[in-house]
Every structure is written in structure tokens, then in C-alpha cells.
């Protein structure tokens, strides 16, 4: 068996999706009949589902904090070929933090507790060895001290480090990431800028990076071209890709599309079609592949079985 390729790190949520138009709620009182479904979500789980089939079994890992009670349900909600390297907490709760998503295919309004009470559980010593041996470590929004230690270890092991957790990271960490994927609002906050195009934001982030071959991706939110800027020597180059043109009637889901885009981008940029690590990152083709994957994602119903919530 080949070594692990990608480890995705992030908090897990129980995403409760309510299939009802947001505007209809203001006109209704009391009980509202609506289709409700639940699935484990969060960056790590969503990203692993997006690219798990691209790699051999065991090459994609999910690192998340979970209770023993919820471990079986979380394992059930991941593809069979994706390995779950869980940080098992001492919490007795049987369920993870809950997100409520109203109208996931249209307005996609998300109500979520930031769930930062688990910061003490995110210790590098508690991450299983399988995940730590991956060639690429990809983080969602996690505590800065944990991310900094994992980045330092990645440097020692010759692995790459990618951040997909928005603007919740210290400036020195942002400058030292190999890959960074954020949206326009997050990039603007990192740079202290507003009203700037994704291309200019991506170029500015790449220009101030301290790592060789740094890649900075800024998404356009489906309205503007997404930009991927990268260091070449002392200069910066940039690729852009327009969002896929998808009719509104064909959209079946929006929740998780950003996670799917980021997962496809980092996977294609860092690994070839055989799943082998690239010596040099492939940026242009990875950007196009990720945009196409995002277009497929929003027009495809969520796969898999319903989450078993019974005890």
C-alpha cells in the first residue's frame, strides 16, 4: 500500500438541512412542515468526500475531534476508502456541534456555533501517525497553535501545507503556507483591503508569501473569476477561471461547494493523475479542474445513505 497522500483536518458538525424557502418562513407561524435531513459536515469531511475516489483506499485521511459515542456515525458518513484518524475527546455528548442550514439549494442560510471550546483537544501528539505521514496537510479553521506546529512539522518532513480555513490564522502563518485558498471577503480582511478584485487580492497575498512556489487562491463567489496567483522566482504570475455557467433550476445544493472546490484544487495541484506527488505545483490546470468540479457539485444530489441517528 502506498503512503497516505492527503490529510484533511477540521472540526465536524452535524449539518441539519431544512428544505424550505427562506422567504416563506416570515409568512408562517408555529409548526412548518419541511423535509429535514442530517449528515456529518465540516471542512474535513466535505473535502474528503469530494476527492476520496481520486486516490487509492487509505491515501486520503480525515482528522477531526469526535466523541466515542459519535465515532461510528462519523465513520458511516465517510466513503469506505477514506481513513478516519480521529482525535477522540472525553466529552460524553453523543452528537457534534449542530449547524442548521435553511434552503441549502438557494439561499443556503447557515446557523452555526463556532464550536471553539475544543481547542485543548487539538494537540499534535494526539494526531494518529497515519495522518501525520501524508505528503499534503490541508486545514480548515482550527486553532492557530495547532496549525503552527503542524506547519513546522511539515517543513521538517518535506510535506506541503495548505490552509482553507478563511482569515482565522496569524499573519506569520499565512505567509508561510505553501497553498492558501480563501474567498474574496476573507482575502480582503487578511490584507486590510475592500472592493478589490480576486486577482489583485491573490497577487498581493502571493507577493508577500515567504515560501518558495507559494500559491494563493481567491474565489469569486460564483460572481467573479477565481484567481490563483503563484510565486515564480521573485515575481508573481496569475491564472483566472470563470465560474461554471449553471442555470438556477439545475442547482440542487450550495452547502459545501467551497470545500469541494478547495479539495479538488489542492489535490490536482499537488498530485498527478496516478496520485503521485508533483515536484512542482500545477496551478492552471488545477484551477480549471476545481471550477469544473464545483459546477458538477452544485448540480448533483448528495450521495450516500442517511445518517443513522438512533442509539
Buried (B, 14 or more C-beta within 10 A) or exposed (E): EEEBBBBBBBBBBBBBBBBBEEEEBEEEEEEEEBEEBBBBBBBBBBBBBBBBEBBEEBBBBBBBBBBEEBEEBBBEBBBEBBBBBBBEBEBEEEBBBBBBBBBBBBEBEBEBEEBEEBBEBBEBEBBBEBBBBBBBBBBBBBBBEBBBBBBEBBBEEEBBBBBBBBBBBEEEBBBBBBBBBBBBBBBBBBBEEEEBBBBBBBBBBBBBBEBEBBBBBBBBEBEBBBBBBBBEEEEBBBBBBEBBEBEEEEBEBBBBBBBBBBBBBBBBBBBEEEBEBBEEBBBBEBBBBBBBBBBEBBEEEBEEEEBEEEE
